[in-house]
């Protein structure tokens, strides 16, 4: 059966005393993970929870996240991951929109929960991790003690909903993405095959578990019986330290994380033995070409992969670093069990080299947006799905994501895609981070602005940045203005919030 709970149950027999999860030096075997998952499941059943009910989880990365995933899976209760960076109104919206009945939170978020709970009478169970019980809330371990170790007798089908993953909400309200067990177990199996991961591997969970991509890869590693090393939050040097300590072999990180690691002081880099690392995976936004080479020069003999995907689609396209030089800025070919189309405004296929909107269908697609049939219908065409990204396919079948449809700017009637300009600017030795947007222009409608985060000690000027683009970009693509900032606004998954930047310059 392709359900997460069934995977954990089976591995508790196949790999009984093998370490499944390491968190803050504490180790949990597959048997212990299964027992705790059963206790979670039976404790919720004792509170009257039924298949199809929903429980929201607001935690930083923690080993209990895995047992909650497994326990709820075993009884068909749907998990709703919440970003721990959310504020009251955002939490309220998702809890209400998802119709969540339960809530599991870290002690540090109790005040936020108490702020929104009076408006959410449907929530009848609130568990606090690493906290204490009160009239409203039950301490997590106390709740576990209400359960038992036996397997729950609940029939859960692979087509049942595993979790509701809410989109980043970079435009408008977040949408609840309905993800089945079958979707995530299949992508885990295929990813393990593609990235050559097996029971001997150790995976570092460096990104937030509530986000879709880290979720995929931790499921992948647990399916094959490997070990997870979970970091509560991202710290570049701790990544290096634990690679050496636990002989970590593979990890997923977003480009921002790789960029931070590439820019660690050389003396610190030299302290650690990273020879165990075999597979590095990146997604979330474009991995700048310069960062790719920096990472490959630092981690020796690794396979570096970049994939394109989304909460709705899991992994859609993937490229290995052996093709980076041959196909710079490509995101490769469709992942196994994925079909792609590039369509124009009339929904007709475009010729190789022409820009159009990327559509795809696969075994990993969402089942729809929760309580939002309008958005579901708008995103599908003849069984193919789109998140609104513009792409090109070359004569050899390699795909290139040009940019988000909504991030394209028009200057003097010409379409300009910021991603191409950002690639050039990332190659500047003094630039740590950059975003390109269109800003109002009385003559051209919009003009190109670069918002730059300089590296420490870099003395950059607007003129230097613009001149750097000479010979690298056509004149109309070169930035007309440059602003310098300490950091760029990003959502929790690492994507730059260009809508926030545009709003600051009065353009939407």
N, C-alpha and C positions, 0 to 999 in steps of 0.2 A: 504494500500500500504506500502510495506516494504522499505521506504526511510527515511532518516534522516529528510529531510524537512517536510515530512508528519507527523512525530512524533512531531516535534516542533509546527506545525500548530494545531494538535489535542490537544496537552497539553495546548496550549494557550486558548483553550475553556474549557478544563476539570479543569485546575489549574490556571485560569486567573491571580489572584493576589498573587499566591504563589511564594515565592522566588525560582528562578531556579539556579542563580549563585551569589556567593559572591566572590569578588576580592578586596583585600585591603580595606575592610570595606564598599565597595560600593555594593549595592544589586540590582539585576535585576530580575523582575518577568518573568513568562513564557509569559505573554502578551507583555511585553517590549522586550523580546528576539525575539519573532516572528515578531514584528513590525520592529525592526532593521534588522532582517534577510531579510524581504521583501524589505527594502530600499536598502540593499546591492545588492539583486538580480536585482531590477529594475534599479539601477544605472549601473550595468554591462550590462544589456540589452540595455540601452540607448547608451552605447559605442559600440554596435554592437556585443557583445559577444553572442555566440551560444552554444547550447548543444554540449559537447565534447571538447570545448576549455579548456585550463588548466591555473590555476592561482597558482603560488608558494607562500608560506607563510613562512617568516623567522622572527619569534617572540619568545621571551620567553613566558612562560605561562601568559595568559591574558584573561579577559572576552571576548574581541573582537574575540579571536580565535573561541569561540563557535558560535557567530553570523555569522562569516565568513563561518564556516562549514555548518551552516543551510542555509544561504543565497545562497551560490553556489549550494548546494544540490537541492534547489527549482527550479533551472533552468538548471540542468544537467551539470553545469560547474565543471570540475574535479579539486580537490584541490591537490596540491603537497607540502607536508610539508618538510621544510628544517631545518636541525640542525643549531642552531644559533652559534654553535662552529666551523662551517665550515670556511675555508679560500677561497680566490678568485677562484683558479683553481677548487676546489671541487664544489663550487656553480655554476660556469660556466658549468661544466660537466653535472650537473643534470638539470639545466635550458635548456641546449641544448638538452640533451637526452630525456627529457620529452616533448619537444616542447612547453614549457610554453609560453603563450601569455601575462599574467599579473604577477605582483609581488607585494606582500604586505610585507613591512618590518618595523621593529622598527627604530626609528630615529638614534639609536646608530650604525646601520649597513648600513647607507647611503653611507659611504665612500667605503665599500666593494662592494656595488651594483654598484656604479659609476665606479669602477675599471673594472667590467666585462661587463657592459651593452653595451659599444661601439661594442663589438663582438657579440651582440645578437640583431640584428635589428628587430626580430619578436616580441619583447616585446614592447607593445604599451601603457601599463597602469601600472604606478608604484605608489602605495599608501604608505604613510608614517604614521605610528601610533605614536602619541605623538610628532609630528614634525611640520614642516611648508612646505608650497607649494613653488615650484620654477618652472623653465621652464620645467624640466623633470619629476618632481614628484608632486603628489597631496596629500595634507593632508587628512588623513582618514575621519575625521568628515565632512570635506568639500565635499568629494566625496559622503558620505552618504546623504547629503542634496540634492543631485541631484535625489535621488530615491523617491519613494512614498510608502505608507503603505499597498497598496492593494496586494492581493495574485497574484503572477505571473501566467499567463496562459500558462505554459509550461508542456508538458507531460513528466514526468520522470518515467522510469520503474525501478522496484527493481533490475533488472539484469544489469542496467546501471552502469558505473563505478562511485564509490563514491570518491575514491582518489587513487593516486599513492604513495605508501609508499616505499621509497628507503631503501634497506638493509644497514646494518652497514658498509659493505665494509671492513671487517677484512681480506679478501683475494680478491685482485683484485678490479675492479671498482664496485661501488654499482649498484644493479639492481633494476629497477622500478617494484614494485609488484602491479599488477592490482587487486584492491579490489572493489567488487560490494557493492551496498547498501544492498542487500539481505544478503550477508555474515556478515556484521557488525551489522545489526539489529537482525538477528537470534542469533548471539553469545551474543548480549546484552540481549535478552529475556531469553536465556537458562542460562546465567551466573546469572541473577537475580533470577532465580528459584533455581539454585544450591547453591548459596551463601545466599539465603533467604533475598533478598533486595526488598524493596517496597517503596511506596511514603513517608513513614515516615522517611526514612533514609537520612543521610547526608554523602556525600562522599568527602574525601579529595583528591584532585588532587595534588600529591606531585612530581610525575615524569614529565618529559618533554612531552607535549601534542603531539609534532611531532612524538613521538615514538609510536609503535603499541599498546603496552599494556595499557598505560594510556588512549589512545584513546578508547579502548574497554570498559573500566570501566566507563568513563564519559558518553559514549553513553548508557551503561547499566543503570546508575542512572537516566539519563534524560528520557529514555523510560518509566520508572515506575513513573515518576513524582516527584522524590526526589530533593534534593538540592546539588549543587556542591560548595565546598569551594576550590578555586584555589590559590595555592602558586606560585608566580613568579619563584622561585627557591627553592631548598631544604636547609632548616636549621633545624637541629635536635630539638633544643629547641622550635622553632616556631611551629613545628608539635605538640609537647606536649601542648603548650599554646593554640593553636586553637582547639585541641580536647576538652579541657575544655571549652573554650569560646563558641564554636558553637555546642557542644554536637555531635561531629562527631562520626558516628557509623561504618564506614568502609573505608578502603583505600587499595590501591595497592602501594607497594614499591619494589625496587630491593634489593637483599641481602646486598649490600654495605650500603644502607640507614638504614636497620635494624641493621646492625653491628654498625654504628655510634650511633644509638639511644641506643643500648644495652650498649655502652661504655660511655654514658653521666655520668657525676659526680652524685653520689647517692643523694647528697643534692639537686641538680637541679631536679632530677627525683621525689623526694618527694614533690616538690612544687605544682604539678598539679593533678587534679582529672581527671582520665582517664576512669571512670566507664561507660561512654556512649559507648565506643568502643566495638563492637561485632564481627567484621570480619576483619581479616588481611590477605592479599593475597600477595604472593611473586612469582617472576619469573625473568627471564633474565639471570640467571646463578644459579648454585646449592646454596641453602641456607644451609650453614654449620650446622651440627647437634648441635654444641655448641651454635650457635646463635639462633637456634630454641628454645632451652631450656631457654636461657637468656631472649628472648622475652616473652615466656609463663610465666616465673616467674615475669616479670615486668607488663605485661598487664594481669590482672586477668579476668578469665571467658570469654576469647575470643575464637573464632574459627579461627585457623591459617591454611591457605591453602597454598600449594606450587603447582604451575602448570608448565608444560612444554609446550612451544609453540614457535611460531615464527611470524614474520610479515606475512609470507605466509599462515600460518595455524591457526592463533589466538590461542585458547586453545586446546591442543591435549590430555593431560593427567593431572589429578589432584589428590592430596591426602590431606586429612584432618589430623590435628595433632593427632587425636585419634588413627591413624594408624602409626604414626612416630616411636613409640617405638617398635611396632610389626614388622614394615617393614622399618627399618632404611635405609635412602638414597633412598627409592623408591619414584617415582613420581606418583604412584597410578595406577588407571584404566583409560581407555579412557573416555574422556568427553562425555556427551550425543551427539548423532548423529556423532560419530567418530568411525572409524574402524582402527585397527592397525595390521601391519605385521612386523615380523623381518626376514630378508632374508640374506642368505649368498652370496658370490661372484657370485654364479651360479643362483641367484635369486630364491633359494629354501628356504622354511621355515625352521628355525632352531628349535631344540628341546628345551624345557624349560631348563634354566640355561646356554644355549650357546649364545655367543655374535654374533650379526649380525647387519645389518644396518636397522634402523627403517623407515618404510614406513607407510603412513596413508592416508585415504581419509575421507572427511567430508563435511558437508553443509557450512563450513566456509572457504574452500580453496580459494586461489587466482585463478583468471581467466588466469593467465600466467604472464610472465615477459614482460614488455613493450618493443616492438621492439627488442626482443631477443628470437626468436623461438628456437634457438639452446639450450640455457639454459633451456627453458621451457621443451623441449623434453627430455633433459638429466635428468631432475628432476622427471619425471613421469615414472611409470611402471604399465601398466594395470590399469590405473586410480588411482593408489596410488602415493603419492608424498613423497619426502625425502629432507631433508636439510643436509644429510650426517652425522647424529649422530648415534653412536653405542649404542646398548641397549641389555638388557636381560629381559626375562619374566620368572617369577617363576611359580611353579606348581599351585598357587592360582590366577594367572592372573595379579599379580602386576608387573609393568614395572620399570626398573632401567636404567637411562641414564648412560652409562659407560663413554663416553667422545665423544668429537668431533672426527670424523675420522681423520681429519688433525692434531689433537693435540696428537694422539697416538705416542709414541716413541718406538724404537726397540733397545734393549740393549742385545748384545750377542745372537741375533736371537729370543729373547723373547719379545712379545708385552707387553708394560707397559702403563697403563692408568693413567695420572696425577691426575684425579679427586679423585681417591681413596686415593692417597698420601696426597692431599690437605685436605681432610676430617680429616685425622689424625692430620695434623699440625694445623688446625684451633682449635683443642681441647687444644692446648698448651696455658696456661694462659697468656703468654707474647707475643703472636702473634696477631696482628690486622688484617693483610691481607697477603695473600701468593699466589704465582703462581709456579707451577712446570712445567719445560720444559726439553727437552732433549738437551744436548750440545755435540759437537764433542768429541769423545774419540778414541785414536789410537788403542786401543785393542778391545773395545766392540762396536765400531761404534757410539753409543751414551751412555751417562751416565746421571743419574738423578740429576738435579740441582733445588734447592728450592730458590726462590727469595722472601725474607721475609720483611714485614713492621712490626717492633716491636711496641708494645704499649708504650705509653709514660712512661718513667722511667724503662722500662724493659732492663736489661743488658744481652743481649743474645750473645752467641757465636756459631760458626759453630758446635763445638763439642757438645754443649748442645742440639742443634736441632737434630743432627744425633742420639745422644743417646736416645732422647725422643722417637724415632721410634722403639727402641728395644722392641721386644715382641708385637708390634702393626702392623708391616709390615714384609713381607718376606725380607731377606737380599738383594735380587736383586732390590727390590722396594725402599729401603731406599735411601735418597739423598746421593750422593757422595760428593757434595759440596753445600755450602749455601752462598748466597750473601744477604746483608742487604741494603735496600733502603728506602727512605722517602715516596715514593708512587709508585704504579704500574700504568702503562699506561692503560687507559680504554677508550672505546668509550663512546659516550653520553648516551647510554642505560645501562652502567655499566659493560659491558663485558670486561674482561681483554684482552688486545691486545697482545696475545702470539706471534703473528707474529713479533711485534715490539721487544719483548724480545729475540726471536730467532735470529732476525737479528743482535742484539747487540752482540751475541755470534757466529755470522757467520754460522747460520744454518737456512734453509728455509723449 
